[in-house]
Amino acid sequence: MVNERQPFVLRCAVMYSIQSYLYRNERGKAQVVSSLLPKQNEDVRRNSTGQLLCLGMFSSDSLSNWLAAVALSHAILDTSSHKEMLLKVLLAININAPPVTLMDQLLASLKQETRFQTRLGYLMLLSHWLANCPAAVAQFLASNQAPVSFLVSLASAMDSHDESYKVIQGVSCFLLGLCLLFNNNQVDNYSEAKLREILIRRVGVETLTDCLETVSRQEVYTNAAKKPQLKYREASEVVFDFEYTRLYKALESSILKAVSAEGPSKRDTIEEHESIVSQYKQLIKEQDDQVHALRKELHQLRTSHSQTQERCKELDEHVQQLRDQNAVLRAADGDEAVRQQLLQLQAENETLRRENASRQTQEQQTDSTHDSAEQVEALLQRVAQLEQDLAAARAQVDEKPTSNEAAEEEVKRLQQENRRLANDLDTIKKEQDDLLVLLSDQDGKIKALKSRLKELGQEVKDEDDELDLDSEAEEEAS
């Protein structure tokens, strides 16, 4: 990142990686700041992260100065303890001279530097360092480099059409406002009241306001405030850092109120700022909890949705299989099933017709059976008469044992005729019994067939109805 021989895009990518690593990483920030402090048993042949940042911050390459200063500002961002630790950092600029603090070296380099990018990087680092850190403000004001006079001279310079110089003026006024806003009155010459008087008298409230508003109207400021990534085509386009624009936007109005006569006191401003920061932290915590809960719920919904999709897919496949099977069965059976059913119904209808015809034949046989019964009655009467005649003949034989041959022949003839009639009678009785049994069976079948015909929708007339019709016809005829 601080090696000017590396490609510009690569250096910007490394810078963004450092910013991402230090974002909300208190442990990482502490390690970077600790690497600037002297340690026992330290390997002097190996440069630490802090030493590399210092080398880049005070090198001859302006882009390296800007990148190193911004990287170090991210290491102390929103952390007062790290800012106070940075106050203890000492740099050995010259072997024959005593070490100086990092802040004094920054102020000395700022006074000597004329390059825009280097100056802006130093001023942004100092702004992050002094914000919300009264101890850093006290050391800044007590420095032997006379930083207040230098910054006042930059802010009160004559109007210039150079946009870069206007940016330096606005950032210098912002740094002076931070000294007023977070002043703990430990430096007598630059107490809160005296510093306000200096600003009003030597800079002027209107000039200071114009300088601060000029910065926020710059296009480079607006572009930097949109995104933290360093998306530039060349090194000269690198001006503002994203986190610096957030700090500038948060404290600009408070500085203007502090400079004005009716502005709030430093303590009220600090308390108000701390209250706002606390509210934002609480809001961020609540939003983090909500995001966590929503992510958990989203995971559950995604799991349930996935299971539901799998189940729907299985059901779709099963339905498709059933449809295919149904289509196959329809193609295989189709008209054949209908034809078989029709043939079956036709066979049943034909059977019923035959049974109906048989029933009519049996009814006719039943009528003939009634006639046979009458013949049987006549035969029985005839047998009885013959038996009487036979008994009379026997009586006559007994009375006349010496009857003639004609009478004996007549008796034999009558006995043969009697045996023949008895055999005929037995045969007729057997036939009558068989006919009665057959008639009973046929009556049952006739009833079943009538019921079946009615179920099939055929019109069937009952015998009782026919008898009633016949009787009505006979009455009408009479």
Secondary structure, 3 states (H helix, E strand, C coil): CCCCCCCHHHHHHHHHHHHHHHCCCHHHHHHHHHCCCCCCCCCCCCCCHHHHHHHHHCCCCHHHHHHHHHHHHHHCCCCHHHHHHHCCCEECCCCCCCCEEHHHHHHHHHHHCCCHHHHHHHHHHHHHHHCCCHHHHHHHHCCCCCHHHHHHHHHCCCCCCCHHHHHHHHHHHHHHHHHHHCCCCCCHHHCHHHHHHHHHHHHCHHHHHHHHHHHHHCHHHHHHHHCCCCCCCCHHHCCCCHHHHHHHHHHHHHHHHHHCCCCCCHHHHHHHHHHHHHHHHHHHHHHHHHHHHHHHHHHHHHHHHHHHHHHHHHHHHHHHHHHHHHHHHHHHCHHHHHHHHHHHHHHHHHHHHHHHHHHHHHHHHHHHHHHHHHHHHHHHHHHHHHHHHHHHHHHHHHHCCCCCHHHHHHHHHHHHHHHHHHHHHHHHHHHHHHHHHHHHHHHHHHHHHHHHHHHCCCCCCCHHHHHHHHHHHHHHHC
